[in-house]
Amino acid sequence: MFESTLTREARVIVLLKMAVMVLFVLCFVTALASGYRAYYQVLSLELRLIEPTLRSGSVVETDVIGSGRTTIDVRVELIQGTHSEILFVYRLPGNEWASFDPRPQRASHSVSVTPEHLAGFENGEAKVRATATGRPQWMRLPPPTVREAEVEIQRE
């Protein structure tokens, strides 16, 4: 008549349930962070020029920070009117365990402009463009991140 309708679970089963819940919550949080990193692959892109005049020996620098989820390609080009010349291209690799490893990847690259880079250009206004492009994730290719700097070309 006064028997309890509640059944008591063994302590092992209760601990096992708690461990599974903790594991589930950790996987859920990791999946949310990984999804954000898949959507926003290029966290930062900087283009630096020592001076606004571009001549032989001028240095063009880029810094890129990626989410680490996937590989990012960075291309820097010099554009004047309809003519363009690629100054350099490099690749920022992703993390080995990209879905679980939240560390961002960083890379810097610089190039000294040579007379060959400037051979097809005239003296005058131009622009240097840096473009960072990620990889498709979840059938979506994120838009490229672009930075531009106006320069004055001076050929010798």
N, C-alpha and C positions, 0 to 999 in steps of 0.2 A: 503494500500500500504506500509506504513512504520511500520507495526505491527511486533513485535518481534516473531520469531519462537521458541525462548527458553521459556520454561515454568518454572516458579519459583516454587520450592518445598517449602512446609511449613517448618518453622524453626524446628518444632517438628520432622518431618521426617528426616531432615538433622542431628539433634542431635542423633536421634535413629540410623541412619546409622553409625555415628561416634562411638557410644557406642558399636555397634555390631562389628565393625572393631577392636576396642581396645580389646574387649573380645576374638575375634578370634586370635589376635596376642599373647595375654597372654597364651591362651590354646596351641598355636603352640610352643611357647618357653618352656612351661612346658612339652609338649610331647617330644620335643628334649632332654631336660635334663633327663626325665624319661627313654627314650630309651637308652641314654648313661649309666645310672645307671643300667639298666637291662642287658646290655652287659658286663659291667665291675662291677661285684658285690663285689669282694674282692679288696679293695683299698690298704690295707697294711697288712702284716703278719710278725711279728717279733718273733724269737725264741731266748731266752737268757738263758745262763748257767753261774752260778757264776764262775765256774772253769772247765777246760777241763777234770778233773777226776770225774767220777760218782761213788759215794759210797752211802751207807745208810745215809740219812740226806741231801744229795745234793738237791738243788732246781732247778726246771725247770720252766721257765716262758714263757708265750706267750702274745702278744698283737695283737689284730686284729681290723681292721677298715673296716666296710662294708658300702656299698652305702646306705643301709637302704631300698632298693627296695624289698629285700626278706631275708629269714632266711639263715644263714650260719652255717654250722657244722664245728667244729674244732676238729681234732683228733691228739694227740701227742703219738708217740710210740717209743720204744727203740728197735733197730734192731741189731742183731749180727749174721752174716751168714744167715742161713735160719730160725732162731728163732726170733720171735718178740713178744713184750708185749706192750699192750696199757697202757700208764701211766694215761691219762685222756681224756675225751671227753666232750665238752660243745657246747652249741648252742647260737649263737648271733641272737637275733630276729630282724626282719625288723620293719619298721615304721608301725603304724596302717593304715594310709592313704598313702601307699607306692608309688602310682603313683604321688601324689601331694606333698608329704613331702620330700624335698631334703636334710634334715639333715642326716649326716652319723651317724652310730651306732659304738660305741667303746666298747671293753671288754678286760679285762686282767684276766688271770688265772695263778695260780702257784700250783705246787705240790711238796711235799717233797718226795724224793725217799725212799721207805721202803725196808727192807730185802726181803719182799714178791715179790716186783717188780724185784729184782735182782736174785731170786731163780733159775731160769732156765738158767742163763747166766754164762759164764766162765770169768775169769779175762782176760783182753785184749781189743783190739780195737772194737768199736761199733759206732753206730750213733743214734742220736735222730732226729726224723723226725716229723715236724708239717705240717699238711695238712688241708687247708681250702677249703670247697666245697660249692658252692652256689646251687641254685635251677634252674630247667629249666624255661626259659622265651622265648616266641616266638618259641617254639619247638627246642630250643638250650640250651644244658647244657654247661655252660662255663667250661673250663679246671680248675682243682684244682690248687690252689696256694700252692707250697711246699717249705719249708725251712728245711735245714738239718744242723746238727752240729756234727762233729767228736768228740768222747769222748773215754776215757780210763776207763773201768770198773775195780773197785777194790772192790772185795767182802772180807768181814772180816772173 
